[in-house]
Amino acid sequence: MNYKKILVRYGDLTLKGRNKKVFVRQIVNLVEEKLEGTNATISYTHDRMYVDITNSNQDEVISRLKLVSGIHSFSLVVEAETKDDLEDVIYKATSLINEEIRGEKRFKVESKRTYKAFPYNSIEISQLVAKGVLKSCKNLHVDVHNPEVVLSVELQEEHTYLYLTEIQGLGGFPVGIAGKGILMLSGGIDSPVAGFLAMKQGIEIECLHFESTPLTSIESAQKVIDLVAKMAKYAPGSKIKIHFLPFKDIHQKLLECVPESYNITIMRRMMYRIAHKVAEKYGALCLINGESVGQVASQTLGSMVTINSVTNMPVLRPLVTYDKNDIIKISKMIDTYDISIKPFADCCTVYVPKSPAINPLIKKAEEYEARFDYETLINEAVENISTLVVTPSTNIDLSLFGFEVKEALANLK
C-alpha cells in the first residue's frame, strides 16, 4: 500500500489539563527535529499529530518516530472523506484490505467518532463499514471476539482515517518538558537504562562520570562515551553532555583513611555531595542514578539512608523496583548492553571491599570522613571538570590521546 500519512497518538500527556498545549508543542518540536531531512511535514491538533510522508522514505520516518518520548503509538493510515453515506470510507477501506490482507481471515471493525455531529454513533459506523467491506472482500468473515484483522476507523469532521496496525511508541512525556537532571553515569548496565527511563518521563539529562584514571583504565571512560552516543538519539538535538569529574585524589584518600567495610558507603556519599554541586552549577533540578533496592551492598535501604543523607536534592531511581532481567531487557532494546558488559571497571567496582557494610550508620560515616579534608578535594574536583558533548555519530578513541581523561580530552581539542 502506498501510504501518504501517519497518524500519531500522544502518550500520558493526554491526561494533562490547561497546560496540555505546552506538552503538545514540546512533542511537536521533538518530532520536527527528529524528522529533519526526511521531507516529511507535520500538522497537529490537541490530541493527534499527522505526518505527511508523501515525499519521504516510510521506514526512515517510522524509525525516527520511535525515538520520540511522549508518543503512545502511531499508524500508517489511509485518508477518506467524511460524508454521511460513508461511501468514500467504505471504498478506501475495501482498497486497503484488498492490498494488505491475503487469505481467509476473521475480521472486525472498530470505530472512534470524534465528530459528534455525525449522524451515526461508533457502533453504527462499524456495522455499516463492515457490511460495505464484506460485499467486496469475500475472504473475510466477521468475528468480533477473536479477529485476525481489525480495521480501525477514526472519524473526524473533515477526514476519516483507516488503519490496520498500531506501532508502539516510547510513551511517557516529551523529553525536556520536566526540566534537567544530572545522571550519575557509570560504565555498567544500570545507569544508562536509568537515564533512558528518565528521558522517557520528560527529563533532559546531563551525565556525570567519576573518573579515576590512571587508577582506572582509560577504557572505562571510553565506555561512558560510547554509552552516551547510544542514548543521545533519544535526546533533544540528539546530543548529551558528559561531565568527567577527576575523582582520583578523593579515591586515594578514601583508600588511605577509611576502613574497607565503609569504603563504598563513603565513596557514594562523596559522589552525592559532588553531584549536588554539579547539579547546582549546571541548573539541574534532581540527581538520577541506576540504583535498585538490594542489588548490591550500597543499595540496601539502610545504605541508601546513610548515603542519601548528604544531599537534600531529589534523587530519582528509575530502576528501584526492577529486577536485573528487566534492566537487561531494556539495555538491549536501547543497544547499550554490549558496551556495558565490556570488562573495564570504573571507580565503583575496581576496589570493591570483601565485606562491605550492609547497614552503615551515618554517625560512623561522619566519623571516618572527619579524617581528611574532603570539602577542599570536592571543590577542586568540581572546578576541574572536563565536559564533552556527545551525539549518536561521536566516534572517539580516548586511548589514542592520553592515559588520563583530562589529558585525552585536552588533546582532542
DRENPA-304979 format. One record per residue (C-alpha): residue in one letter; x, y, z. Coordinates in nm, 2 decimals, decimal comma, always signed. Each point is the difference from the previous one (the first is absolute). Example, Ala and Ser with C-alpha at 12.3 -4.5 7.8 and 13.67 -1.06 7.14 Angstrom:
2
+--------+--------+--------+--------+
| residu |      x |      y |      z |
+--------+--------+--------+--------+
|      A |  +1,23 |  -0,45 |  +0,78 |
|      S |  +0,14 |  +0,34 |  -0,07 |
+--------+--------+--------+--------+
//
This chain:
413
+--------+--------+--------+--------+
| residu |      x |      y |      z |
+--------+--------+--------+--------+
|      M |  +0,00 |  +0,00 |  +0,00 |
|      N |  +0,13 |  +0,34 |  -0,09 |
|      Y |  -0,06 |  +0,18 |  +0,33 |
|      K |  +0,02 |  +0,38 |  +0,00 |
|      K |  -0,07 |  +0,08 |  +0,37 |
|      I |  +0,08 |  -0,12 |  +0,35 |
|      L |  -0,24 |  +0,07 |  +0,29 |
|      V |  +0,18 |  +0,06 |  +0,33 |
|      R |  -0,16 |  -0,05 |  +0,34 |
|      Y |  +0,14 |  +0,18 |  +0,30 |
|      G |  +0,08 |  -0,19 |  +0,32 |
|      D |  -0,06 |  +0,10 |  +0,36 |
|      L |  -0,02 |  +0,37 |  -0,08 |
|      T |  -0,36 |  -0,06 |  -0,11 |
|      L |  -0,08 |  +0,00 |  +0,37 |
|      K |  +0,12 |  +0,36 |  +0,04 |
|      G |  -0,24 |  +0,29 |  +0,04 |
|      R |  +0,05 |  +0,36 |  -0,08 |
|      N |  +0,38 |  -0,03 |  -0,05 |
|      K |  -0,05 |  -0,28 |  -0,26 |
|      K |  +0,09 |  +0,23 |  -0,29 |
|      V |  +0,35 |  +0,05 |  +0,15 |
|      F |  +0,05 |  -0,38 |  -0,01 |
|      V |  -0,14 |  -0,03 |  -0,35 |
|      R |  +0,23 |  +0,28 |  -0,12 |
|      Q |  +0,30 |  -0,17 |  +0,15 |
|      I |  -0,08 |  -0,33 |  -0,17 |
|      V |  -0,05 |  +0,17 |  -0,33 |
|      N |  +0,34 |  +0,17 |  +0,04 |
|      L |  +0,16 |  -0,34 |  +0,06 |
|      V |  -0,17 |  -0,16 |  -0,29 |
|      E |  +0,09 |  +0,28 |  -0,24 |
|      E |  +0,36 |  -0,03 |  +0,12 |
|      K |  +0,02 |  -0,38 |  -0,04 |
|      L |  -0,16 |  +0,02 |  -0,34 |
|      E |  +0,23 |  +0,27 |  -0,13 |
|      G |  +0,13 |  -0,10 |  -0,34 |
|      T |  -0,27 |  -0,25 |  -0,08 |
|      N |  -0,23 |  +0,24 |  -0,19 |
|      A |  -0,29 |  -0,10 |  +0,23 |
|      T |  -0,23 |  +0,28 |  +0,11 |
|      I |  -0,21 |  +0,02 |  +0,31 |
|      S |  -0,34 |  +0,13 |  +0,11 |
|      Y |  -0,16 |  -0,05 |  +0,34 |
|      T |  -0,30 |  +0,05 |  +0,23 |
|      H |  -0,03 |  -0,02 |  +0,37 |
|      D |  -0,01 |  -0,38 |  +0,00 |
|      R |  +0,14 |  -0,11 |  -0,34 |
|      M |  +0,30 |  +0,06 |  -0,22 |
|      Y |  +0,00 |  -0,07 |  -0,38 |
|      V |  +0,33 |  -0,06 |  -0,19 |
|      D |  -0,02 |  +0,03 |  -0,37 |
|      I |  +0,24 |  -0,25 |  -0,15 |
|      T |  -0,09 |  +0,05 |  -0,37 |
|      N |  +0,36 |  +0,10 |  -0,09 |
|      S |  +0,17 |  -0,20 |  +0,27 |
|      N |  +0,15 |  -0,34 |  +0,07 |
|      Q |  -0,27 |  -0,17 |  +0,21 |
|      D |  +0,24 |  -0,23 |  +0,19 |
|      E |  +0,23 |  +0,28 |  +0,09 |
|      V |  -0,28 |  +0,22 |  +0,13 |
|      I |  -0,13 |  -0,29 |  +0,21 |
|      S |  +0,35 |  -0,08 |  +0,15 |
|      R |  +0,04 |  +0,37 |  +0,10 |
|      L |  -0,35 |  +0,02 |  +0,16 |
|      K |  +0,10 |  -0,29 |  +0,22 |
|      L |  +0,26 |  +0,23 |  +0,16 |
|      V |  -0,25 |  +0,26 |  +0,12 |
|      S |  -0,12 |  -0,03 |  +0,36 |
|      G |  -0,36 |  +0,12 |  +0,05 |
|      I |  -0,13 |  -0,21 |  -0,29 |
|      H |  -0,23 |  -0,28 |  +0,11 |
|      S |  -0,04 |  -0,16 |  -0,35 |
|      F |  -0,04 |  +0,09 |  -0,37 |
|      S |  -0,15 |  -0,16 |  -0,31 |
|      L |  +0,04 |  +0,02 |  -0,37 |
|      V |  -0,34 |  +0,12 |  -0,11 |
|      V |  -0,22 |  +0,04 |  -0,31 |
|      E |  -0,19 |  +0,32 |  -0,01 |
|      A |  -0,37 |  +0,01 |  -0,11 |
|      E |  -0,25 |  +0,28 |  -0,02 |
|      T |  -0,26 |  +0,02 |  +0,28 |
|      K |  -0,35 |  -0,01 |  -0,15 |
|      D |  -0,33 |  -0,12 |  +0,14 |
|      D |  -0,02 |  -0,30 |  -0,25 |
|      L |  +0,35 |  -0,12 |  +0,10 |
|      E |  +0,05 |  -0,09 |  -0,37 |
|      D |  +0,36 |  +0,12 |  -0,02 |
|      V |  +0,08 |  -0,16 |  +0,34 |
|      I |  -0,13 |  -0,34 |  -0,12 |
|      Y |  +0,18 |  +0,04 |  -0,34 |
|      K |  +0,33 |  +0,09 |  +0,16 |
|      A |  -0,04 |  -0,28 |  +0,27 |
|      T |  -0,06 |  -0,26 |  -0,27 |
|      S |  +0,30 |  +0,11 |  -0,20 |
|      L |  +0,22 |  -0,01 |  +0,31 |
|      I |  -0,11 |  -0,35 |  +0,10 |
|      N |  +0,03 |  -0,13 |  -0,36 |
|      E |  +0,36 |  +0,12 |  -0,01 |
|      E |  +0,12 |  -0,10 |  +0,35 |
|      I |  -0,19 |  -0,32 |  +0,08 |
|      R |  +0,04 |  -0,34 |  -0,16 |
|      G |  -0,20 |  -0,32 |  +0,06 |
|      E |  -0,30 |  -0,07 |  +0,22 |
|      K |  -0,01 |  +0,21 |  +0,31 |
|      R |  -0,22 |  +0,07 |  +0,30 |
|      F |  -0,09 |  +0,37 |  +0,00 |
|      K |  -0,15 |  +0,28 |  +0,20 |
|      V |  -0,03 |  +0,38 |  -0,03 |
|      E |  +0,07 |  +0,23 |  +0,30 |
|      S |  -0,11 |  +0,36 |  -0,04 |
|      K |  +0,07 |  +0,32 |  +0,19 |
|      R |  -0,21 |  +0,31 |  -0,07 |
|      T |  +0,15 |  +0,33 |  +0,11 |
|      Y |  -0,24 |  +0,20 |  -0,21 |
|      K |  -0,31 |  -0,03 |  +0,22 |
|      A |  -0,24 |  +0,17 |  -0,25 |
|      F |  +0,04 |  -0,30 |  -0,24 |
|      P |  -0,34 |  -0,17 |  -0,04 |
|      Y |  +0,13 |  -0,35 |  +0,11 |
|      N |  +0,16 |  -0,11 |  +0,32 |
|      S |  +0,32 |  -0,20 |  +0,02 |
|      I |  -0,18 |  -0,34 |  +0,01 |
|      E |  -0,22 |  +0,09 |  -0,30 |
|      I |  +0,31 |  +0,12 |  -0,20 |
|      S |  +0,17 |  -0,33 |  +0,07 |
|      Q |  -0,30 |  -0,20 |  -0,12 |
|      L |  -0,05 |  +0,21 |  -0,31 |
|      V |  +0,37 |  -0,01 |  -0,10 |
|      A |  +0,02 |  -0,38 |  +0,07 |
|      K |  -0,31 |  -0,06 |  -0,21 |
|      G |  +0,15 |  +0,20 |  -0,29 |
|      V |  +0,34 |  -0,16 |  +0,02 |
|      L |  -0,14 |  -0,36 |  +0,01 |
|      K |  -0,18 |  +0,06 |  -0,33 |
|      S |  +0,33 |  +0,03 |  -0,18 |
|      C |  +0,24 |  -0,20 |  +0,22 |
|      K |  -0,12 |  -0,36 |  -0,02 |
|      N |  +0,30 |  -0,13 |  +0,20 |
|      L |  -0,12 |  +0,16 |  +0,32 |
|      H |  -0,26 |  -0,11 |  +0,25 |
|      V |  -0,11 |  +0,19 |  +0,31 |
|      D |  +0,14 |  -0,11 |  +0,34 |
|      V |  -0,02 |  +0,28 |  +0,26 |
|      H |  +0,14 |  -0,22 |  +0,28 |
|      N |  +0,31 |  -0,15 |  -0,16 |
|      P |  +0,08 |  +0,19 |  -0,32 |
|      E |  +0,32 |  -0,04 |  -0,20 |
|      V |  -0,05 |  +0,33 |  -0,17 |
|      V |  -0,12 |  +0,32 |  +0,17 |
|      L |  -0,09 |  +0,29 |  -0,22 |
|      S |  +0,01 |  +0,32 |  +0,21 |
|      V |  -0,21 |  +0,30 |  -0,11 |
|      E |  +0,07 |  +0,33 |  +0,15 |
|      L |  -0,27 |  +0,24 |  -0,12 |
|      Q |  +0,06 |  +0,38 |  +0,03 |
|      E |  -0,19 |  +0,29 |  -0,14 |
|      E |  +0,18 |  +0,04 |  -0,33 |
|      H |  +0,19 |  -0,33 |  -0,04 |
|      T |  -0,02 |  -0,36 |  +0,11 |
|      Y |  +0,31 |  -0,20 |  +0,06 |
|      L |  +0,02 |  -0,37 |  -0,06 |
|      Y |  +0,28 |  -0,23 |  +0,12 |
|      L |  +0,07 |  -0,37 |  +0,08 |
|      T |  +0,29 |  +0,02 |  +0,24 |
|      E |  +0,14 |  +0,21 |  +0,29 |
|      I |  +0,37 |  +0,05 |  +0,05 |
|      Q |  +0,10 |  +0,05 |  +0,36 |
|      G |  +0,19 |  +0,32 |  +0,09 |
|      L |  +0,21 |  +0,07 |  +0,31 |
|      G |  -0,29 |  +0,14 |  +0,20 |
|      G |  +0,05 |  +0,23 |  +0,30 |
|      F |  +0,06 |  +0,37 |  -0,05 |
|      P |  +0,21 |  +0,20 |  -0,25 |
|      V |  +0,35 |  +0,02 |  +0,12 |
|      G |  +0,09 |  +0,34 |  +0,14 |
|      I |  -0,34 |  +0,10 |  +0,11 |
|      A |  +0,07 |  -0,09 |  +0,37 |
|      G |  +0,34 |  +0,18 |  +0,02 |
|      K |  +0,35 |  -0,12 |  +0,04 |
|      G |  +0,16 |  -0,27 |  +0,21 |
|      I |  +0,36 |  -0,12 |  +0,06 |
|      L |  +0,04 |  -0,37 |  -0,07 |
|      M |  +0,27 |  -0,16 |  +0,21 |
|      L |  +0,14 |  -0,22 |  -0,28 |
|      S |  +0,23 |  -0,30 |  +0,04 |
|      G |  +0,10 |  -0,23 |  -0,27 |
|      G |  -0,23 |  -0,28 |  +0,12 |
|      I |  -0,34 |  -0,13 |  -0,12 |
|      D |  -0,23 |  +0,19 |  +0,24 |
|      S |  +0,07 |  +0,37 |  -0,02 |
|      P |  -0,04 |  +0,04 |  -0,38 |
|      V |  -0,34 |  -0,17 |  +0,03 |
|      A |  -0,09 |  +0,24 |  +0,29 |
|      G |  +0,10 |  +0,29 |  -0,22 |
|      F |  -0,22 |  -0,13 |  -0,29 |
|      L |  -0,30 |  -0,05 |  +0,23 |
|      A |  +0,05 |  +0,35 |  +0,15 |
|      M |  +0,00 |  +0,15 |  -0,35 |
|      K |  -0,31 |  -0,20 |  -0,08 |
|      Q |  -0,18 |  +0,18 |  +0,29 |
|      G |  +0,10 |  +0,34 |  -0,14 |
|      I |  +0,33 |  +0,07 |  +0,17 |
|      E |  +0,29 |  +0,14 |  -0,20 |
|      I |  +0,32 |  -0,15 |  +0,13 |
|      E |  +0,36 |  +0,10 |  +0,03 |
|      C |  +0,24 |  -0,28 |  +0,11 |
|      L |  +0,25 |  +0,01 |  +0,28 |
|      H |  +0,28 |  -0,26 |  +0,00 |
|      F |  +0,24 |  -0,04 |  +0,28 |
|      E |  +0,33 |  -0,10 |  -0,16 |
|      S |  +0,31 |  -0,11 |  +0,18 |
|      T |  +0,25 |  -0,04 |  -0,28 |
|      P |  +0,27 |  -0,13 |  +0,03 |
|      L |  -0,13 |  -0,20 |  +0,30 |
|      T |  -0,26 |  -0,12 |  -0,24 |
|      S |  +0,06 |  -0,06 |  -0,37 |
|      I |  -0,07 |  +0,26 |  -0,27 |
|      E |  -0,23 |  -0,27 |  -0,15 |
|      S |  -0,24 |  +0,04 |  +0,29 |
|      A |  -0,06 |  +0,36 |  -0,11 |
|      Q |  -0,02 |  -0,10 |  -0,36 |
|      K |  -0,29 |  -0,23 |  +0,09 |
|      V |  -0,19 |  +0,30 |  +0,13 |
|      I |  +0,05 |  +0,20 |  -0,32 |
|      D |  -0,12 |  -0,30 |  -0,20 |
|      L |  -0,30 |  -0,05 |  +0,22 |
|      V |  -0,10 |  +0,37 |  -0,02 |
|      A |  +0,02 |  -0,02 |  -0,38 |
|      K |  -0,27 |  -0,27 |  +0,01 |
|      M |  -0,21 |  +0,21 |  +0,24 |
|      A |  +0,04 |  +0,32 |  -0,19 |
|      K |  -0,24 |  -0,10 |  -0,28 |
|      Y |  -0,29 |  +0,04 |  +0,25 |
|      A |  +0,11 |  +0,34 |  +0,12 |
|      P |  -0,10 |  +0,35 |  -0,12 |
|      G |  +0,24 |  +0,10 |  -0,28 |
|      S |  +0,13 |  -0,36 |  +0,01 |
|      K |  +0,28 |  +0,11 |  +0,23 |
|      I |  +0,08 |  -0,05 |  +0,37 |
|      K |  +0,28 |  +0,15 |  +0,21 |
|      I |  +0,23 |  -0,21 |  +0,21 |
|      H |  +0,18 |  +0,16 |  +0,29 |
|      F |  +0,32 |  -0,19 |  +0,08 |
|      L |  +0,08 |  +0,07 |  +0,37 |
|      P |  +0,36 |  -0,09 |  +0,11 |
|      F |  -0,06 |  -0,22 |  +0,30 |
|      K |  +0,35 |  -0,15 |  +0,04 |
|      D |  +0,12 |  +0,22 |  +0,29 |
|      I |  -0,32 |  -0,07 |  +0,20 |
|      H |  +0,01 |  -0,36 |  -0,09 |
|      Q |  +0,36 |  -0,03 |  +0,13 |
|      K |  -0,10 |  +0,18 |  +0,33 |
|      L |  -0,28 |  -0,24 |  +0,05 |
|      L |  +0,23 |  -0,30 |  -0,04 |
|      E |  +0,25 |  +0,15 |  +0,25 |
|      C |  -0,24 |  +0,13 |  +0,26 |
|      V |  -0,32 |  -0,21 |  +0,01 |
|      P |  -0,04 |  -0,35 |  +0,12 |
|      E |  -0,06 |  -0,24 |  -0,28 |
|      S |  -0,35 |  -0,09 |  +0,11 |
|      Y |  -0,11 |  +0,36 |  -0,03 |
|      N |  +0,19 |  +0,09 |  -0,32 |
|      I |  -0,29 |  -0,04 |  -0,24 |
|      T |  -0,24 |  +0,18 |  +0,24 |
|      I |  +0,22 |  +0,30 |  +0,03 |
|      M |  +0,09 |  +0,00 |  -0,36 |
|      R |  -0,37 |  +0,02 |  -0,09 |
|      R |  -0,05 |  +0,28 |  +0,26 |
|      M |  +0,28 |  +0,20 |  -0,17 |
|      M |  -0,16 |  -0,07 |  -0,34 |
|      Y |  -0,33 |  +0,13 |  +0,12 |
|      R |  +0,16 |  +0,32 |  +0,14 |
|      I |  +0,18 |  +0,06 |  -0,33 |
|      A |  -0,31 |  -0,08 |  -0,21 |
|      H |  -0,20 |  +0,25 |  +0,21 |
|      K |  +0,26 |  +0,27 |  -0,07 |
|      V |  +0,02 |  -0,09 |  -0,37 |
|      A |  -0,38 |  +0,02 |  -0,03 |
|      E |  +0,00 |  +0,35 |  +0,15 |
|      K |  +0,28 |  +0,11 |  -0,23 |
|      Y |  -0,18 |  -0,11 |  -0,31 |
|      G |  -0,36 |  +0,08 |  +0,09 |
|      A |  -0,13 |  -0,35 |  +0,06 |
|      L |  -0,29 |  -0,07 |  +0,23 |
|      C |  +0,07 |  -0,36 |  +0,11 |
|      L |  +0,25 |  -0,28 |  +0,01 |
|      I |  -0,06 |  -0,33 |  -0,18 |
|      N |  +0,17 |  -0,34 |  +0,05 |
|      G |  -0,03 |  -0,36 |  -0,08 |
|      E |  -0,05 |  -0,13 |  +0,35 |
|      S |  -0,25 |  -0,29 |  +0,05 |
|      V |  -0,09 |  -0,11 |  +0,35 |
|      G |  +0,22 |  -0,28 |  +0,14 |
|      Q |  +0,20 |  -0,06 |  -0,32 |
|      V |  +0,33 |  +0,07 |  +0,17 |
|      A |  +0,12 |  +0,10 |  +0,35 |
|      S |  -0,03 |  +0,37 |  -0,06 |
|      Q |  -0,36 |  -0,04 |  -0,12 |
|      T |  -0,16 |  -0,15 |  +0,32 |
|      L |  -0,25 |  +0,24 |  +0,15 |
|      G |  +0,24 |  +0,05 |  +0,30 |
|      S |  +0,28 |  +0,10 |  -0,23 |
|      M |  -0,22 |  +0,23 |  -0,21 |
|      V |  -0,11 |  +0,19 |  +0,32 |
|      T |  +0,37 |  +0,05 |  +0,10 |
|      I |  +0,11 |  +0,09 |  -0,35 |
|      N |  -0,29 |  +0,22 |  -0,08 |
|      S |  +0,03 |  +0,21 |  +0,32 |
|      V |  +0,27 |  +0,22 |  -0,15 |
|      T |  -0,24 |  +0,17 |  -0,25 |
|      N |  -0,34 |  +0,16 |  +0,01 |
|      M |  -0,04 |  -0,01 |  -0,38 |
|      P |  -0,25 |  -0,25 |  -0,14 |
|      V |  +0,16 |  -0,32 |  -0,09 |
|      L |  -0,19 |  -0,20 |  -0,27 |
|      R |  +0,06 |  -0,37 |  -0,03 |
|      P |  -0,20 |  -0,12 |  -0,31 |
|      L |  +0,11 |  -0,36 |  +0,05 |
|      V |  -0,09 |  -0,02 |  +0,37 |
|      T |  -0,24 |  -0,29 |  -0,04 |
|      Y |  +0,14 |  -0,16 |  -0,31 |
|      D |  +0,17 |  -0,34 |  +0,01 |
|      K |  +0,32 |  -0,06 |  -0,20 |
|      N |  -0,17 |  -0,18 |  -0,29 |
|      D |  -0,23 |  +0,30 |  -0,05 |
|      I |  +0,29 |  +0,23 |  -0,01 |
|      I |  +0,20 |  -0,21 |  -0,24 |
|      K |  -0,30 |  -0,02 |  -0,23 |
|      I |  -0,02 |  +0,38 |  -0,02 |
|      S |  +0,37 |  +0,03 |  -0,04 |
|      K |  -0,01 |  -0,23 |  -0,30 |
|      M |  -0,29 |  +0,20 |  -0,15 |
|      I |  +0,19 |  +0,32 |  +0,02 |
|      D |  +0,32 |  -0,17 |  -0,12 |
|      T |  +0,22 |  +0,07 |  +0,31 |
|      Y |  +0,03 |  -0,35 |  +0,13 |
|      D |  +0,30 |  -0,12 |  -0,21 |
|      I |  +0,19 |  +0,32 |  +0,10 |
|      S |  -0,08 |  -0,03 |  +0,37 |
|      I |  +0,13 |  -0,35 |  +0,03 |
|      K |  +0,34 |  +0,08 |  -0,13 |
|      P |  +0,25 |  -0,09 |  +0,27 |
|      F |  +0,13 |  +0,34 |  +0,10 |
|      A |  -0,07 |  +0,09 |  +0,36 |
|      D |  -0,09 |  +0,35 |  +0,13 |
|      C |  +0,08 |  +0,14 |  +0,34 |
|      C |  -0,31 |  -0,16 |  +0,16 |
|      T |  +0,11 |  -0,35 |  -0,10 |
|      V |  +0,38 |  +0,00 |  -0,02 |
|      Y |  +0,05 |  -0,01 |  +0,38 |
|      V |  -0,31 |  -0,18 |  +0,13 |
|      P |  +0,05 |  -0,10 |  +0,37 |
|      K |  -0,03 |  -0,36 |  +0,09 |
|      S |  -0,25 |  +0,07 |  +0,29 |
|      P |  -0,17 |  +0,33 |  -0,06 |
|      A |  -0,23 |  +0,14 |  +0,27 |
|      I |  -0,36 |  -0,09 |  -0,09 |
|      N |  -0,16 |  +0,23 |  +0,25 |
|      P |  +0,26 |  +0,28 |  +0,05 |
|      L |  -0,07 |  +0,27 |  +0,26 |
|      I |  +0,00 |  +0,37 |  -0,07 |
|      K |  +0,19 |  +0,07 |  +0,32 |
|      K |  +0,28 |  -0,25 |  -0,10 |
|      A |  +0,02 |  +0,14 |  -0,35 |
|      E |  +0,04 |  +0,36 |  +0,13 |
|      E |  +0,27 |  -0,12 |  +0,24 |
|      Y |  +0,20 |  -0,15 |  -0,28 |
|      E |  -0,05 |  +0,30 |  -0,23 |
|      A |  +0,14 |  +0,23 |  +0,27 |
|      R |  +0,34 |  -0,17 |  -0,05 |
|      F |  +0,07 |  +0,21 |  -0,32 |
|      D |  -0,09 |  +0,34 |  -0,15 |
|      Y |  -0,25 |  -0,13 |  -0,26 |
|      E |  -0,17 |  +0,34 |  -0,06 |
|      T |  +0,32 |  +0,15 |  -0,15 |
|      L |  +0,05 |  -0,32 |  -0,22 |
|      I |  -0,37 |  +0,02 |  -0,11 |
|      N |  +0,02 |  +0,37 |  -0,10 |
|      E |  +0,33 |  -0,06 |  -0,19 |
|      A |  -0,15 |  -0,29 |  -0,18 |
|      V |  -0,31 |  +0,20 |  -0,10 |
|      E |  +0,21 |  +0,28 |  -0,13 |
|      N |  +0,20 |  -0,24 |  -0,22 |
|      I |  -0,29 |  -0,16 |  -0,17 |
|      S |  +0,05 |  -0,08 |  -0,37 |
|      T |  -0,31 |  +0,01 |  -0,22 |
|      L |  -0,07 |  -0,18 |  -0,33 |
|      V |  -0,30 |  +0,03 |  -0,22 |
|      V |  -0,09 |  -0,34 |  -0,15 |
|      T |  -0,23 |  -0,07 |  -0,29 |
|      P |  -0,10 |  -0,34 |  -0,16 |
|      S |  +0,28 |  +0,05 |  -0,25 |
|      T |  +0,27 |  +0,07 |  +0,25 |
|      N |  +0,29 |  -0,23 |  -0,07 |
|      I |  +0,29 |  +0,07 |  +0,24 |
|      D |  +0,28 |  -0,24 |  +0,12 |
|      L |  +0,13 |  +0,16 |  +0,32 |
|      S |  +0,29 |  -0,25 |  +0,02 |
|      L |  +0,16 |  +0,17 |  -0,30 |
|      F |  +0,03 |  +0,33 |  +0,18 |
|      G |  +0,12 |  -0,07 |  +0,36 |
|      F |  +0,00 |  -0,22 |  +0,30 |
|      E |  -0,22 |  +0,24 |  +0,21 |
|      V |  -0,34 |  +0,13 |  -0,10 |
|      K |  +0,08 |  +0,37 |  +0,04 |
|      E |  +0,32 |  -0,04 |  -0,21 |
|      A |  -0,18 |  -0,19 |  -0,27 |
|      L |  -0,29 |  +0,25 |  -0,02 |
|      A |  +0,25 |  +0,29 |  -0,01 |
|      N |  +0,18 |  -0,17 |  -0,29 |
|      L |  -0,33 |  -0,05 |  -0,18 |
|      K |  -0,05 |  +0,37 |  +0,00 |
+--------+--------+--------+--------+
//
